Amino acid sequence: MFDTLRRWSMAIVILGVVLLVYGIAAYLPGFDEMLWAAGASGMFISIIGIVLMIVGALNMKLQELLLEEVSLVKYELNKLRQSENG
């Protein structure tokens, strides 16, 4: 039911980790000469990576809570049907 959402959440978390590592790597010596100047842009990419990791983790937690609620509703519905029939 939520498999696609789970995959997207994992992709968001992985993208966040990659951006965080890339942003931190911008502060390594020689990195700015290869691609771009370190500084605010490296910090900005690191912050975006952290935000993406948080969003992905919250999305996965929300999915777990929704699955738990769906399970409880199904249980209560089955219990109600059994009490109605029996």
C-alpha positions as CSV (number, residue, x, y, z in Angstrom):
1,M,0.0,0.0,0.0
2,F,2.7,2.5,1.0
3,D,5.6,0.8,-0.9
4,T,6.1,3.6,-3.3
5,L,6.0,6.2,-0.6
6,R,8.6,4.2,1.4
7,R,10.9,4.0,-1.7
8,W,10.6,7.8,-2.2
9,S,11.3,8.4,1.5
10,M,14.5,6.3,1.3
11,A,15.5,8.1,-1.9
12,I,15.0,11.5,-0.1
13,V,17.1,10.4,2.9
14,I,19.9,9.0,0.6
15,L,19.9,12.2,-1.4
16,G,20.1,14.2,1.8
17,V,23.1,12.2,3.0
18,V,24.8,12.6,-0.4
19,L,24.3,16.4,-0.3
20,L,25.5,16.6,3.3
21,V,28.7,14.7,2.4
22,Y,29.1,16.8,-0.8
23,G,28.6,20.0,1.2
24,I,31.1,19.0,3.9
25,A,33.6,17.9,1.2
26,A,33.5,21.5,-0.1
27,Y,35.6,22.5,2.9
28,L,38.4,20.0,2.1
29,P,41.5,21.6,0.7
30,G,41.6,21.5,-3.1
31,F,37.9,20.7,-3.6
32,D,37.1,24.4,-4.3
33,E,39.7,24.4,-7.1
34,M,38.1,21.4,-8.8
35,L,34.5,22.4,-8.9
36,W,33.5,25.7,-7.2
37,A,34.4,28.0,-4.4
38,A,33.7,26.7,-0.9
39,G,32.0,28.8,1.7
40,A,28.3,29.7,1.8
41,S,27.5,27.4,-1.1
42,G,29.0,24.4,0.8
43,M,27.1,25.3,3.9
44,F,23.9,25.8,1.9
45,I,24.2,22.3,0.3
46,S,24.9,20.8,3.8
47,I,21.8,22.4,5.2
48,I,19.7,21.2,2.3
49,G,21.0,17.7,2.9
50,I,20.1,17.9,6.6
51,V,16.6,19.2,5.7
52,L,16.1,16.4,3.2
53,M,17.2,13.7,5.7
54,I,14.7,15.1,8.3
55,V,11.9,15.3,5.7
56,G,12.6,11.7,4.6
57,A,12.7,10.4,8.1
58,L,9.5,12.2,9.2
59,N,7.8,10.8,6.0
60,M,8.8,7.3,6.9
61,K,7.7,7.8,10.5
62,L,4.3,9.1,9.3
63,Q,4.0,6.1,7.1
64,E,4.6,3.8,10.0
65,L,1.9,5.6,12.1
66,L,-0.6,5.4,9.2
67,L,0.0,1.7,8.7
68,E,-0.5,1.2,12.4
69,E,-3.8,3.2,12.3
70,V,-5.0,1.3,9.3
71,S,-4.3,-2.0,11.0
72,L,-6.2,-0.9,14.1
73,V,-9.2,0.2,12.0
74,K,-9.2,-3.1,10.2
75,Y,-9.1,-4.9,13.6
76,E,-11.9,-2.9,15.0
77,L,-14.0,-3.3,11.8
78,N,-13.5,-7.1,12.0
79,K,-14.4,-7.1,15.6
80,L,-17.6,-5.1,14.9
81,R,-18.6,-7.5,12.1
82,Q,-18.1,-10.5,14.3
83,S,-20.2,-9.0,17.1
84,E,-22.9,-8.1,14.6
85,N,-23.0,-11.6,13.1
86,G,-22.6,-13.6,16.3
